[in-house]
Amino acid sequence: MSDLKKKAKKVLENNWKNGFSIPCKDLYPFQWNWDSGFIAIGFAHFDMTKAEQEITTLLDAQWQNGFLPHIIFHTETDSYFPGPDFHGSDLHPQSSKKYKSTGMTQPPVTGFVLQEIYKISKNKKATLNFIKEVIDKVYDNHNYLYTNRDPQNEGLVYIYHNWESGTDNSPIWDDIFATMESPEYEFKRRDTSHVDPSQRPSKREYDHYLHIIDIAKYNNYDDKKIAELSPFLVQDPLFNSMLIKSNQSLIELYQLIGGNQDRIEQLQRWQDKAVKTFNEKLFDKEIGAYIHYDLRNEKPLRFVSSSSFSPIFANIPSKERAEIVVKTMMEKFGNENQYLCASFDPTSEHFNPKKYWRGPVWVNLNWILYNGLKQYGYSDIAKKIKEDTIEIIEKNGFYEYFDSRKEMHSDGNAGYGGNDFSWSAALLIDLLES
Ligand code: DGY
């Protein structure tokens, strides 16, 4: 086994906490929803029991209405803010009675993660038995999303908080925050005692993050009220791509299991509508990529980020349209001085290659794009994205994100955010096996 793979396994083993994984020590000391999905893919290569437990624990925190929270607070610690008391998700009558959690979700990756685990498994029968046990919960989650998060019945679901996007402080949200009159909160940041503040969101951004939570809390996390009142209400191409990819995986897994025709048909109906509206509403011809739509202010958010290319992972564009999307990606993000793929448009004035989701390269997005590019036959670019990912980890370690500028990587100090970060390790293992 290569040294790098050994190191990756060690990161995962160290972050394992008896039934679930933390993304990394101190900065993220609980279980995060989409992190768990990516982590399970890594574990599936060498410890299927842990991969399954990771998913089982996540689904155990599901609410009665099918909702899956973004953080599950398994332990008490003051190394993270905002914790369970600030979120107060027990205000929702159907929230989990067993676990404390947030009242927001994250990109729905669990469906396609189950299929990835199945593909990796060497004991297909046992893995299919596991999938049989959990698949209905994932279906219920999709049902929750399409039933409660699509007020205009378009086939696209909204997110009501930037933390639901996974791309927490992307410049895409700046215009929305400018419409908000958030109070100045007094609170003690914890993240900036673990990580250089220049790599994290600003205090003013945190005011907005907390204000959106307060509005949801004031309305007991009621979805209808949130749809009516949240100042942040966005149709996000990354979130919807993950859902569409997961719909397809659930269809294929239900077919494998046999039976449950009603669910397969319902998934197919969601899928057909979603793909159609996605292509009609979220593709910007002039930009040549997919963009976000601000449902609250009824306007497209015309920025290019790595999320703009994620629909290729979910087979959303036609072959012709995929060609346009990949061309835009290479023209804007594929400069030879840049590693693929910056999280935000390097040609934009808002680009910041050090600051979280405002520019750095992220391993999970690279993994998504790598698999999407392969699907459409772009094997050379896929290979480049894979090699870039391996190289930045080899040079710097298993960081949370990395400077996209090649020139910054000469002394091994171009990894930012948390170190020994679980999904960087997990998806590296998967890339090395692919
Ligand atoms: C954080 O605390 O920055 C998390 O990413 C929120 O999900």
Boltz pocket constraint, residues with backbone or C-beta under 6 A from the ligand:
constraints:
  - pocket:
      binder: B
      contacts: [[A, 27], [A, 70], [A, 81], [A, 163], [A, 168], [A, 191]]
      max_distance: 6.0
